[in-house]
Amino acid sequence: MNTISDTEIRMKGVEALVDALGEVQAERFVSLMLREPFDYTTWQRQLWTEVGVEELSERAMSAVEQSPAKPR
């Protein structure tokens, strides 16, 4: 695994948000994250409590198969 700089992580994160949400909604997401206290670890632990690992994996693979390939 290559280590990348904090700046590169931020740039890739913003690119991912814009790709997924569009510019306006990505900006809105960042604003929401900055506005209220947020514990990512707690949120992540509570996110998929009703879904098992196998089902979550199947959903992820299905989403990958259905999404158009994006050139990088």
Residue frames as a rotation matrix with the C-alpha (Angstrom) as fourth column:
MET 1
0.579 0.815 0.000 0.00
0.815 -0.579 0.000 0.00
0.000 0.000 -1.000 0.00
ASN 2
-0.396 -0.699 0.596 1.42
0.682 -0.658 -0.319 3.35
0.615 0.280 0.737 -1.04
THR 3
-0.089 0.296 -0.951 1.23
0.821 -0.520 -0.238 6.19
-0.565 -0.802 -0.197 1.42
ILE 4
-0.088 0.106 0.991 -0.22
0.750 -0.648 0.136 9.36
0.656 0.754 -0.022 -0.05
SER 5
-0.934 -0.350 0.074 -0.11
0.238 -0.760 -0.605 12.85
0.268 -0.547 0.793 1.37
ASP 6
-0.457 0.782 -0.424 -2.96
0.524 -0.149 -0.839 14.48
-0.719 -0.605 -0.342 3.29
THR 7
-0.391 0.270 -0.880 -3.46
-0.596 -0.803 0.019 16.85
-0.701 0.532 0.475 0.35
GLU 8
-0.831 0.056 -0.553 -3.85
-0.451 0.513 0.730 13.92
0.325 0.856 -0.401 -2.07
ILE 9
-0.775 0.589 -0.227 -6.36
0.628 0.681 -0.377 12.26
-0.067 -0.435 -0.898 0.27
ARG 10
-0.316 0.665 -0.677 -8.39
0.097 -0.687 -0.720 15.48
-0.944 -0.293 0.153 0.43
MET 11
-0.526 0.068 -0.848 -8.31
-0.784 -0.426 0.452 15.87
-0.330 0.902 0.277 -3.35
LYS 12
-0.898 0.177 -0.404 -9.36
-0.064 0.853 0.517 12.27
0.436 0.490 -0.755 -3.98
GLY 13
-0.659 0.677 -0.327 -12.09
0.626 0.253 -0.738 12.58
-0.417 -0.691 -0.590 -1.34
VAL 14
-0.270 0.545 -0.794 -13.51
-0.330 -0.827 -0.456 15.70
-0.905 0.139 0.403 -2.93
GLU 15
-0.699 -0.022 -0.714 -13.33
-0.710 0.141 0.690 14.07
0.086 0.990 -0.114 -6.38
ALA 16
-0.900 0.366 -0.236 -15.21
0.371 0.928 0.028 11.04
0.230 -0.063 -0.971 -5.04
LEU 17
-0.437 0.763 -0.476 -17.88
0.418 -0.297 -0.859 13.24
-0.796 -0.575 -0.189 -3.46
VAL 18
-0.315 0.286 -0.905 -18.33
-0.679 -0.734 0.004 15.27
-0.663 0.616 0.426 -6.63
ASP 19
-0.857 -0.024 -0.515 -18.46
-0.418 0.616 0.667 12.10
0.302 0.787 -0.538 -8.76
ALA 20
-0.795 0.535 -0.286 -21.07
0.599 0.766 -0.233 10.55
0.094 -0.357 -0.929 -6.46
LEU 21
-0.131 0.779 -0.613 -23.17
0.785 -0.297 -0.544 13.60
-0.606 -0.552 -0.573 -5.60
GLY 22
0.379 0.154 0.913 -22.40
0.733 -0.652 -0.194 16.37
0.565 0.743 -0.359 -8.06
GLU 23
-0.546 -0.752 0.370 -20.77
0.404 -0.624 -0.669 19.66
0.734 -0.215 0.644 -7.12
VAL 24
-0.159 0.551 0.819 -23.69
-0.582 -0.722 0.373 21.26
0.797 -0.418 0.436 -5.29
GLN 25
0.832 0.538 -0.132 -24.60
-0.240 0.565 0.789 18.22
0.500 -0.625 0.599 -3.18
ALA 26
0.215 -0.843 -0.494 -20.92
0.758 0.463 -0.459 17.51
0.615 -0.276 0.738 -2.43
GLU 27
-0.614 -0.391 0.685 -20.57
-0.012 -0.864 -0.504 21.06
0.789 -0.318 0.526 -1.13
ARG 28
0.281 0.822 0.495 -23.73
-0.686 -0.189 0.702 20.56
0.671 -0.537 0.511 0.92
PHE 29
0.740 -0.065 -0.670 -22.33
0.332 0.901 0.279 17.30
0.586 -0.428 0.688 2.37
VAL 30
-0.334 -0.936 -0.107 -19.10
0.650 -0.147 -0.746 19.00
0.683 -0.319 0.657 3.45
SER 31
-0.459 0.241 0.855 -21.10
-0.452 -0.892 0.009 21.82
0.765 -0.382 0.518 5.02
LEU 32
0.657 0.753 -0.021 -23.25
-0.419 0.389 0.821 19.33
0.626 -0.530 0.571 6.95
MET 33
0.455 -0.563 -0.689 -20.15
0.657 0.736 -0.167 17.50
0.601 -0.376 0.705 8.20
LEU 34
-0.605 -0.753 0.260 -18.57
0.419 -0.579 -0.700 20.72
0.677 -0.314 0.665 9.44
ARG 35
-0.207 0.632 0.747 -21.75
-0.478 -0.731 0.487 22.06
0.854 -0.256 0.454 11.03
GLU 36
0.697 0.566 0.440 -22.48
-0.666 0.284 0.690 19.29
0.266 -0.774 0.575 13.51
PRO 37
-0.207 -0.776 0.596 -20.37
-0.881 0.413 0.232 16.99
-0.426 -0.477 -0.769 15.67
PHE 38
0.731 0.409 -0.546 -19.86
-0.642 0.683 -0.347 13.70
0.231 0.605 0.762 13.89
ASP 39
-0.098 -0.723 0.684 -18.16
-0.713 0.530 0.458 10.50
-0.694 -0.443 -0.568 15.03
TYR 40
-0.006 0.060 -0.998 -17.49
-0.951 0.307 0.024 8.49
0.308 0.950 0.055 11.88
THR 41
-0.873 -0.402 -0.275 -16.58
-0.309 0.894 -0.325 5.32
0.377 -0.199 -0.905 13.80
THR 42
-0.685 0.693 0.225 -19.83
-0.085 0.232 -0.969 5.29
-0.724 -0.683 -0.100 15.78
TRP 43
0.120 0.747 -0.654 -21.85
-0.829 -0.287 -0.479 6.10
-0.546 0.599 0.586 12.66
GLN 44
-0.292 -0.323 -0.900 -20.15
-0.839 0.538 0.079 3.30
0.459 0.779 -0.428 10.67
ARG 45
-0.993 -0.095 0.066 -20.80
-0.115 0.827 -0.550 0.75
-0.002 -0.554 -0.832 13.43
GLN 46
-0.419 0.907 0.035 -24.51
-0.038 0.021 -0.999 1.63
-0.907 -0.420 0.025 13.42
LEU 47
-0.425 0.208 -0.881 -24.90
-0.833 -0.471 0.291 1.91
-0.355 0.857 0.373 9.64
TRP 48
-0.223 0.259 -0.940 -25.40
-0.703 0.625 0.339 -1.73
0.676 0.736 0.043 8.63
THR 49
-0.651 -0.075 0.755 -26.57
-0.707 0.421 -0.568 -3.41
-0.275 -0.904 -0.327 11.85
GLU 50
0.291 0.877 0.382 -29.50
-0.567 0.479 -0.670 -5.15
-0.770 -0.022 0.637 10.11
VAL 51
0.828 -0.052 -0.558 -27.39
-0.511 0.338 -0.790 -6.49
0.230 0.940 0.254 7.23
GLY 52
0.727 -0.584 0.361 -24.94
0.210 0.690 0.693 -9.37
-0.653 -0.428 0.624 7.46
VAL 53
-0.129 -0.907 -0.402 -21.48
-0.359 -0.335 0.871 -9.26
-0.924 0.256 -0.283 5.92
GLU 54
-0.648 -0.125 0.751 -22.40
0.526 0.641 0.560 -11.62
-0.551 0.758 -0.350 3.07
GLU 55
0.373 0.866 0.334 -25.49
0.889 -0.231 -0.396 -9.63
-0.265 0.444 -0.856 2.09
LEU 56
0.646 -0.212 -0.733 -23.57
-0.095 -0.975 0.199 -6.36
-0.757 -0.059 -0.650 2.28
SER 57
-0.485 -0.873 0.060 -20.87
-0.132 0.141 0.981 -7.85
-0.865 0.468 -0.184 0.04
GLU 58
-0.364 0.440 0.821 -23.50
0.862 0.494 0.117 -9.03
-0.354 0.750 -0.558 -2.45
ARG 59
0.718 0.657 -0.228 -25.07
0.554 -0.739 -0.384 -5.56
-0.421 0.149 -0.895 -2.52
ALA 60
0.273 -0.710 -0.649 -21.69
-0.333 -0.703 0.629 -3.94
-0.902 0.044 -0.429 -3.08
MET 61
-0.689 -0.548 0.473 -20.76
0.194 0.490 0.850 -6.33
-0.698 0.678 -0.232 -5.89
SER 62
0.049 0.806 0.590 -24.15
0.956 0.133 -0.261 -5.78
-0.289 0.577 -0.764 -7.52
ALA 63
0.770 0.217 -0.600 -23.71
0.167 -0.976 -0.140 -2.01
-0.616 0.007 -0.788 -7.36
VAL 64
-0.207 -0.928 -0.311 -20.25
-0.328 -0.233 0.916 -2.29
-0.922 0.292 -0.256 -8.92
GLU 65
-0.636 -0.016 0.771 -21.57
0.580 0.649 0.492 -4.48
-0.509 0.761 -0.404 -11.72
GLN 66
0.314 0.895 0.318 -24.46
0.924 -0.211 -0.319 -2.08
-0.219 0.394 -0.893 -12.45
SER 67
0.594 -0.121 -0.796 -22.44
0.015 -0.987 0.161 1.14
-0.805 -0.108 -0.584 -12.39
PRO 68
0.945 -0.302 0.127 -20.75
0.121 -0.039 -0.992 2.36
0.304 0.953 0.000 -15.55
ALA 69
0.276 -0.930 -0.244 -16.97
0.952 0.229 0.205 2.11
-0.135 -0.289 0.948 -15.49
LYS 70
0.977 -0.025 -0.211 -15.30
-0.024 -1.000 0.010 5.44
-0.211 -0.005 -0.977 -14.84
PRO 71
0.520 -0.846 0.116 -11.97
0.467 0.168 -0.868 6.14
0.715 0.505 0.483 -16.51
ARG 72
0.888 -0.321 -0.329 -9.14
0.201 -0.373 0.906 6.96
-0.413 -0.871 -0.267 -14.11
